[in-house]
Amino acid sequence: MNKHFFFLLITTFSLIGFAQQTQYSGTVIDGSNQEPLLGASIIVKGTNVGTTSDLDGKYNITANSSDILIISYLGYLTKEIPVSSDLIVTLEEDVASLDQIVVVGYGTQAKREITGAVTVVKAETIESLKPTRIEQALQGQVAGVNVTSTSGSPGAASNIRIRGISTNGDNRPLILVDGNVVEDLSVINPGDIESYTVLKDATAGIYGVRAANGVILITTKGGRKNQKLQYEYDAFVGFQQTTRKLPTLNSKQYSLLVNEAFANNGETPPFSTIVGLNDTDWQGEVFSNAPIFNNNIGLRGGTEKAAYAFGAALLTQDGIVGAGKSNFTRSTLRFNFDYDLLSNLKVKTGLFYTGTSRSTISETGLGSVLFNAVNNAPTFQ
């Protein structure tokens, strides 16, 4: 397993262009008593753009006029509605969802029994986002959780903050995958995730001092007893590109300003003519459309006493800077097996294998690619 820990200057990936965006406001209320709902999640469908409602149930969000908003709240039915100004959204209680089981601490509870700040993100939401790293599946999905990128290079880690930033010490939340502490999240395939459970308050207390910054519990996909063998295959291909470039001078504008500066200093202007000069767009030279490929295959099933699940995945992602000189590759294998030895004795086994390879190009300083692309004169060849 190869790992290369370098970082690339922040760049932006996008598969689509952006239309004119406008800020929209609205209010989320309880359908039974017309009271405002604090902390309701409002997300632009198909994106990571989201916000939450305040104490009065009000929210503001930036979106396109053709976008759809997904409004959700724990214990209530989720709604999808077109964006509009001064929108009043009424959410109805979801009685069935209150009986769903949520992983909390070293056990499980029904949603109706939970009084703490707990949020669950299901596999359906994760699959719709197509994230390359599992942190990206939390962006805009959980109220109060802030996810920021440390770099724009392929496979770069993200910072997760649940309880803000402390004055000293580590700010990272405690992350457990099937009960095991995991530090490097790049080894986990998002396609293997069944659900996230985010514990924000006293519900995280059972994990002790390490849970001071919150806890994220990740449950991987497993088999179900008395289930026939099921096959799953998911694949996608995409191309990434920068959404915008920094505005810079062309060769004519550059040569005129340089000549003026030299003349003001009593020196001979370096450009005797501005006709026929080279006009190189250096940002256009270093940026390119970069491919991303992801393949997932899964098997699951079970008998009266046993349940099993197997998954394999391969991800390859090129960076948009340097034409393939920065890239990230991850291959994963997962096997989960549960067996009831006795009525009161169960065995649960999980095996994981991950291989990663990551290469980057210079990110900071005078020698970095993007620094030179912005500062090189357009008249250079």
C-alpha positions as CSV (number, residue, x, y, z in Angstrom):
1,M,0.0,0.0,0.0
2,N,1.5,3.3,-1.1
3,K,0.7,6.6,0.4
4,H,2.1,10.0,-0.5
5,F,1.1,12.8,1.8
6,F,1.4,16.0,-0.2
7,F,-1.3,18.6,-0.9
8,L,-2.3,20.7,-3.9
9,L,-3.3,24.4,-3.9
10,I,-7.1,24.7,-3.4
11,T,-8.9,24.1,-6.7
12,T,-12.6,23.5,-7.4
13,F,-14.1,20.5,-9.1
14,S,-17.4,20.6,-10.8
15,L,-19.3,18.5,-13.4
16,I,-21.9,21.2,-14.2
17,G,-22.0,24.9,-14.9
18,F,-23.8,27.4,-12.7
19,A,-26.8,29.5,-13.7
20,Q,-27.7,32.7,-12.0
21,Q,-28.3,32.1,-8.3
22,T,-30.6,33.9,-5.9
23,Q,-31.0,33.9,-2.2
24,Y,-34.4,32.4,-1.1
25,S,-35.9,32.5,2.4
26,G,-38.6,30.5,4.1
27,T,-40.0,29.1,7.3
28,V,-40.4,25.5,8.5
29,I,-43.2,24.7,10.9
30,D,-44.8,21.7,12.6
31,G,-48.0,20.7,10.8
32,S,-49.8,19.7,14.0
33,N,-49.4,22.8,16.1
34,Q,-48.0,25.4,13.6
35,E,-44.9,25.9,15.8
36,P,-41.5,26.7,14.1
37,L,-39.0,23.9,13.9
38,L,-35.5,24.7,15.0
39,G,-32.7,22.8,13.2
40,A,-34.6,21.5,10.2
41,S,-32.3,20.6,7.4
42,I,-32.8,22.4,4.0
43,I,-30.6,21.1,1.1
44,V,-30.5,21.9,-2.6
45,K,-31.3,18.5,-4.2
46,G,-28.3,16.9,-5.9
47,T,-25.7,19.2,-4.3
48,N,-23.9,19.7,-1.0
49,V,-25.5,23.2,-0.5
50,G,-27.6,23.3,2.6
51,T,-28.5,25.2,5.7
52,T,-30.7,24.8,8.8
53,S,-33.6,26.7,10.3
54,D,-33.2,29.0,13.2
55,L,-35.1,29.5,16.4
56,D,-38.1,30.9,14.5
57,G,-37.9,28.2,11.9
58,K,-36.6,30.6,9.3
59,Y,-33.8,29.9,6.8
60,N,-31.9,31.5,3.9
61,I,-30.4,29.5,1.1
62,T,-28.7,30.4,-2.2
63,A,-30.1,28.4,-5.2
64,N,-31.1,28.5,-8.9
65,S,-34.7,29.2,-9.8
66,S,-35.0,25.6,-11.2
67,D,-33.7,23.9,-8.1
68,I,-35.6,21.6,-5.7
69,L,-35.2,21.9,-1.9
70,I,-35.2,18.9,0.4
71,I,-36.6,19.7,3.8
72,S,-36.1,17.2,6.6
73,Y,-36.3,16.9,10.4
74,L,-35.9,14.0,12.7
75,G,-39.2,12.3,13.3
76,Y,-41.0,14.1,10.4
77,L,-41.7,13.2,6.8
78,T,-39.2,14.7,4.3
79,K,-40.5,17.1,1.7
80,E,-39.2,18.0,-1.7
81,I,-40.4,21.4,-3.1
82,P,-39.4,23.9,-5.8
83,V,-37.6,27.0,-4.5
84,S,-39.5,30.2,-4.0
85,S,-39.4,33.3,-1.9
86,D,-41.1,33.5,1.6
87,L,-41.9,29.8,1.5
88,I,-43.8,28.3,4.4
89,V,-43.0,24.6,4.7
90,T,-45.2,22.4,6.8
91,L,-43.8,19.1,8.0
92,E,-45.9,16.2,9.3
93,E,-44.8,13.7,11.9
94,D,-43.6,10.4,10.6
95,V,-44.9,7.9,13.1
96,A,-43.2,4.9,11.3
97,S,-39.8,6.5,11.4
98,L,-39.9,7.0,15.2
99,D,-39.8,3.2,15.4
100,Q,-36.6,3.0,13.4
101,I,-33.5,1.8,15.2
102,V,-30.6,4.2,15.7
103,V,-27.1,3.2,16.8
104,V,-26.3,5.1,20.0
105,G,-23.2,4.3,22.2
106,Y,-22.7,0.6,22.6
107,G,-26.3,-0.3,21.7
108,T,-29.3,0.8,19.7
109,Q,-32.5,2.7,20.5
110,A,-35.8,3.6,18.7
111,K,-35.9,7.1,17.4
112,R,-38.9,7.9,19.6
113,E,-36.8,7.1,22.8
114,I,-33.9,9.5,21.9
115,T,-33.9,12.9,23.6
116,G,-30.4,14.0,22.6
117,A,-29.0,15.6,19.5
118,V,-28.7,12.6,17.1
119,T,-28.7,12.7,13.3
120,V,-28.7,9.7,10.9
121,V,-27.6,9.8,7.3
122,K,-28.8,6.7,5.4
123,A,-27.2,4.8,2.5
124,E,-29.7,6.2,0.0
125,T,-28.4,9.8,0.7
126,I,-24.8,8.7,0.5
127,E,-25.3,6.9,-2.9
128,S,-27.1,9.9,-4.4
129,L,-24.1,12.2,-3.6
130,K,-21.4,9.9,-5.2
131,P,-18.6,11.0,-2.7
132,T,-15.0,9.9,-3.2
133,R,-14.4,10.2,0.6
134,I,-16.8,9.5,3.4
135,E,-16.5,13.0,4.9
136,Q,-18.0,14.5,1.8
137,A,-21.3,12.6,2.5
138,L,-21.7,14.8,5.6
139,Q,-21.5,18.1,3.8
140,G,-24.8,19.9,4.0
141,Q,-26.5,16.8,5.3
142,V,-26.2,17.2,9.1
143,A,-27.2,20.3,11.0
144,G,-24.3,21.7,13.1
145,V,-21.6,19.7,11.3
146,N,-19.0,21.7,9.4
147,V,-16.9,19.9,6.7
148,T,-14.1,21.9,5.0
149,S,-11.6,20.7,2.5
150,T,-7.9,21.0,3.3
151,S,-6.9,20.8,-0.4
152,G,-8.4,20.5,-3.8
153,S,-6.1,17.6,-4.9
154,P,-7.6,14.1,-5.5
155,G,-8.1,12.1,-2.3
156,A,-7.4,15.1,0.0
157,A,-8.7,14.9,3.5
158,S,-11.4,17.2,5.0
159,N,-11.7,18.7,8.4
160,I,-14.9,17.7,10.3
161,R,-16.1,20.0,13.2
162,I,-19.2,19.1,15.2
163,R,-18.7,21.3,18.3
164,G,-16.8,24.2,16.8
165,I,-13.1,24.8,17.4
166,S,-11.5,24.6,20.9
167,T,-8.7,27.0,22.0
168,N,-6.2,24.1,22.3
169,G,-6.0,20.4,21.6
170,D,-7.5,18.3,18.9
171,N,-10.8,19.4,17.3
172,R,-11.5,16.2,15.4
173,P,-14.5,14.1,16.4
174,L,-14.2,10.5,17.4
175,I,-15.0,8.3,14.4
176,L,-15.9,4.6,14.8
177,V,-16.5,2.1,12.0
178,D,-18.5,-0.9,13.2
179,G,-17.3,-0.1,16.7
180,N,-13.6,0.3,15.8
181,V,-11.7,3.7,16.0
182,V,-10.5,4.8,12.5
183,E,-8.1,7.7,12.1
184,D,-7.5,7.7,8.3
185,L,-10.9,8.0,6.6
186,S,-9.4,7.6,3.1
187,V,-9.3,3.8,3.6
188,I,-13.1,3.6,3.8
189,N,-15.2,3.2,0.7
190,P,-18.4,5.3,0.9
191,G,-20.2,2.6,-1.1
192,D,-19.7,0.2,1.9
193,I,-21.6,2.5,4.3
194,E,-25.1,1.6,5.5
195,S,-25.5,4.7,7.7
196,Y,-23.9,7.5,9.7
197,T,-25.0,8.4,13.2
198,V,-23.8,11.7,14.5
199,L,-23.8,12.2,18.3
200,K,-23.5,15.8,19.3
201,D,-24.3,16.1,23.0
202,A,-24.5,14.0,26.1
203,T,-25.4,10.9,24.0
204,A,-21.6,10.8,23.1
205,G,-20.7,10.8,26.8
206,I,-20.4,7.0,27.0
207,Y,-17.2,7.2,24.9
208,G,-15.5,9.4,27.5
209,V,-13.1,12.2,27.0
210,R,-12.3,11.3,23.4
211,A,-15.9,12.2,22.5
212,A,-15.5,15.8,23.6
213,N,-15.6,16.9,20.0
214,G,-18.6,14.7,19.1
215,V,-18.8,11.2,17.8
216,I,-19.6,9.8,14.3
217,L,-20.7,6.1,14.2
218,I,-20.4,4.5,10.8
219,T,-22.2,1.2,10.2
220,T,-21.1,-0.8,7.1
221,K,-23.4,-2.9,5.0
222,G,-24.2,-6.4,6.2
223,G,-26.4,-9.3,5.3
224,R,-29.8,-10.2,6.6
225,K,-30.9,-13.5,7.9
226,N,-33.3,-15.6,5.8
227,Q,-32.4,-13.5,2.8
228,K,-31.7,-14.9,-0.7
229,L,-28.4,-14.0,-2.2
230,Q,-28.5,-10.5,-3.7
231,Y,-26.1,-8.9,-6.2
232,E,-25.4,-5.2,-6.4
233,Y,-23.3,-3.3,-9.0
234,D,-22.8,0.4,-9.2
235,A,-20.5,2.4,-11.5
236,F,-20.1,5.9,-12.6
237,V,-17.8,7.9,-14.9
238,G,-17.4,11.6,-14.6
239,F,-15.2,14.5,-15.7
240,Q,-14.1,17.3,-13.4
241,Q,-13.2,20.9,-14.4
242,T,-12.7,24.2,-12.7
243,T,-15.8,26.3,-12.4
244,R,-13.9,29.6,-13.0
245,K,-10.5,31.0,-13.6
246,L,-9.0,34.2,-12.0
247,P,-9.2,37.2,-14.3
248,T,-5.8,38.2,-15.6
249,L,-4.4,40.7,-18.2
250,N,-4.0,39.7,-21.8
251,S,-0.7,40.4,-23.6
252,K,-1.9,43.8,-24.9
253,Q,-3.1,45.1,-21.5
254,Y,0.1,43.7,-19.9
255,S,2.5,45.3,-22.3
256,L,0.8,48.7,-22.1
257,L,1.0,48.7,-18.3
258,V,4.6,47.6,-18.3
259,N,5.6,50.2,-20.8
260,E,3.8,52.9,-18.8
261,A,5.6,51.8,-15.6
262,F,9.0,51.9,-17.3
263,A,8.3,55.3,-18.8
264,N,7.2,56.7,-15.5
265,N,10.5,55.5,-14.1
266,G,12.5,57.2,-16.8
267,E,13.5,53.9,-18.5
268,T,13.1,52.6,-22.0
269,P,9.8,50.7,-22.4
270,P,10.6,47.0,-23.0
271,F,7.9,46.5,-25.7
272,S,8.6,48.5,-28.8
273,T,5.3,47.3,-30.3
274,I,2.2,45.6,-28.9
275,V,1.3,44.0,-32.2
276,G,1.9,40.3,-32.7
277,L,2.8,39.5,-29.1
278,N,2.2,36.1,-27.7
279,D,-1.0,35.8,-25.7
280,T,-0.8,32.7,-23.5
281,D,-3.5,31.8,-21.1
282,W,-1.4,30.1,-18.4
283,Q,-4.4,29.0,-16.4
284,G,-5.9,27.4,-19.5
285,E,-2.6,25.6,-20.0
286,V,-2.5,24.0,-16.5
287,F,-6.2,23.2,-16.1
288,S,-7.7,20.3,-17.9
289,N,-10.8,18.1,-17.8
290,A,-10.0,15.2,-15.4
291,P,-11.7,11.8,-15.4
292,I,-13.0,10.0,-12.3
293,F,-14.1,6.3,-12.4
294,N,-15.8,4.4,-9.5
295,N,-16.9,0.8,-9.5
296,N,-18.7,-1.0,-6.7
297,I,-19.9,-4.6,-6.5
298,G,-21.7,-6.2,-3.5
299,L,-23.1,-9.5,-2.5
300,R,-25.3,-10.1,0.6
301,G,-27.6,-12.8,1.9
302,G,-28.3,-15.1,4.9
303,T,-29.7,-18.2,6.4
304,E,-31.6,-18.9,9.5
305,K,-28.6,-18.5,11.7
306,A,-26.1,-16.6,9.6
307,A,-25.8,-13.4,7.6
308,Y,-23.0,-12.4,5.2
309,A,-22.0,-9.5,3.0
310,F,-19.1,-9.0,0.6
311,G,-18.1,-5.8,-1.2
312,A,-15.3,-4.7,-3.6
313,A,-14.6,-1.3,-5.1
314,L,-12.1,0.5,-7.3
315,L,-11.8,4.3,-7.5
316,T,-9.5,6.3,-9.7
317,Q,-9.5,10.1,-9.8
318,D,-7.2,12.5,-11.7
319,G,-6.6,16.1,-10.7
320,I,-7.7,19.0,-12.8
321,V,-4.2,20.6,-12.6
322,G,-1.2,19.1,-14.3
323,A,-3.0,16.8,-16.8
324,G,-2.9,13.6,-14.7
325,K,0.2,14.3,-12.7
326,S,-1.9,14.4,-9.6
327,N,-4.2,11.4,-8.9
328,F,-5.8,9.2,-6.3
329,T,-6.5,5.4,-6.5
330,R,-8.2,3.3,-3.9
331,S,-9.1,-0.4,-4.0
332,T,-11.1,-2.0,-1.1
333,L,-12.4,-5.4,-0.1
334,R,-14.9,-5.9,2.7
335,F,-16.4,-9.1,4.3
336,N,-19.0,-9.1,7.1
337,F,-20.2,-12.3,8.7
338,D,-22.7,-12.8,11.6
339,Y,-23.5,-16.2,13.1
340,D,-25.8,-17.2,16.0
341,L,-23.9,-19.9,17.9
342,L,-26.5,-20.0,20.7
343,S,-29.7,-18.1,21.4
344,N,-27.7,-15.8,23.7
345,L,-24.3,-16.0,22.0
346,K,-23.6,-14.4,18.6
347,V,-20.3,-14.0,16.7
348,K,-19.7,-11.0,14.4
349,T,-16.7,-10.8,12.1
350,G,-15.6,-8.0,9.8
351,L,-12.6,-8.1,7.5
352,F,-11.3,-5.1,5.5
353,Y,-8.6,-4.5,3.0
354,T,-7.7,-1.2,1.5
355,G,-4.9,-0.2,-0.9
356,T,-4.4,3.5,-1.7
357,S,-2.0,5.4,-3.9
358,R,-1.9,9.2,-4.1
359,S,0.4,11.5,-6.0
360,T,0.3,15.3,-6.0
361,I,2.2,18.3,-7.5
362,S,3.7,21.4,-5.8
363,E,1.0,23.3,-3.9
364,T,2.6,26.3,-2.1
365,G,5.5,28.7,-2.6
366,L,7.0,30.3,-5.7
367,G,7.5,27.0,-7.5
368,S,3.8,25.9,-7.3
369,V,2.0,25.4,-10.5
370,L,-1.0,27.7,-9.8
371,F,1.2,30.5,-8.4
372,N,3.2,30.5,-11.6
373,A,0.1,30.2,-13.8
374,V,-1.4,33.4,-12.3
375,N,1.9,35.4,-12.2
376,N,3.6,34.4,-15.5
377,A,3.4,37.2,-18.1
378,P,1.0,36.4,-20.9
379,T,3.7,37.4,-23.4
380,F,5.9,34.4,-22.4
381,Q,5.8,31.3,-24.6
